[in-house]
Amino acid sequence: MTAEPRRETWPLWEVFVRSSRGLSHVHAGSLHAPDAELAVRNARDLYTRRSEGVSIWVVPAAAITASDPDAKDAWFESPRGKDFRHATYYTASQAVPHL
Amino acid sequence: MPNPPQPSSAVLTPEAIAASVTGQDATVRAADDVARYALGLGDDALVLAQRLGSWIASAPELEEDVALGNIALDTLGHARSLLTYAGSAWDQTEDDLAYFRDEADFRCRQIFERPNGDFACTIVRQLVVSAYFTALYRGLAESTDATLAAIAAKAVKEVAYHLDHASLWTVRLALGTEESRRRTLTGLEAVWPFVDELFAADPAADAVPDAAVAPAGLREPFDALVLPVLARAELEVPAAPALRGGGRLGVHSEALGPLLAEMQVLARRHPGAVW
């Protein structure tokens, strides 16, 4: 046996699947796997059993840096009321018929 | 995921085969000698699927429950297709053949009926049988029998994945911890004596040389698939002598009876039951 402490569970991986008509990979869920090669196979077995996808990415969950859920207001309140950031805020000029 | 696509009618399912072999519109009927050959192949897959299914909820991790379960379901699909086709020669359904034959009527090779052992032992057997199936179905896809060729052409893609799964695990277990290597070696020594039987003569195959794949010819492609994996895993082919075999003649180990009893009890106790 190795000197390392016994790991009770395999590390967590986040799974992203692209459907056959999809343009981008979409987060499908997470799973446990001992390494990346097996993680992508486990993802195939868990998340593409019903023909959901044609491409899979797996990412170690530990490699994802996420925004703080408790800081939601400070992070995501600001854009509200700033409608001028949307194209639809502006009226099209009559001189530009094909916009 | 939204809107999973409906199964395409172009995919050869056991139901599609059943539809083509039964009723007044039946377009396909296996010749008796081809059916005998398909029966042996179907029994191999059926018995292996039953063995693998018992890993559900018992594998080392939930993810492996599902992986082995998927492999079992693929294998059961092969069994259903082959037995449905074989049964067409004798007006029997896949269920008649699976549930209402006795041990001596089964034609599976003995490696498939062997108990699972631990996870490492199961993986070693998966390595062996997935390589065997890969070689077999590649050859069978060229069969002069159109139904066997179609079943094999679908199965060959699935068993390629099974071989990949077993290969990755064999290397990891063999080169993992001292304990995982010990178990892998034990599994290899337990499984390898059953290997030669896979390539032993099969009278049912000899009877239909154009439709069947000669078992002896599969040894070379099998070795080409398995030996590099063993080398990567730093494992050597055990020197233990081969067992006598005889599964294709109805000679089985003591392991098959209990497996069949469990598999068949419900259908025999409640014939025709649907759930």
Interface residues (C-beta under 8 A of the other chain):
Chain A: M1 T2 T9 W10 V17 S19 A28 L31 H32 A33 P34 D35 E37 L38 R41 N42 R44 D45 L46 R49 R50 S51 E52 G53
Chain B: M1 P4 P5 E61 L62 E63 V66 A67 N70 Y161 D164 H165 L168 W169 R172 T177 E178 E179
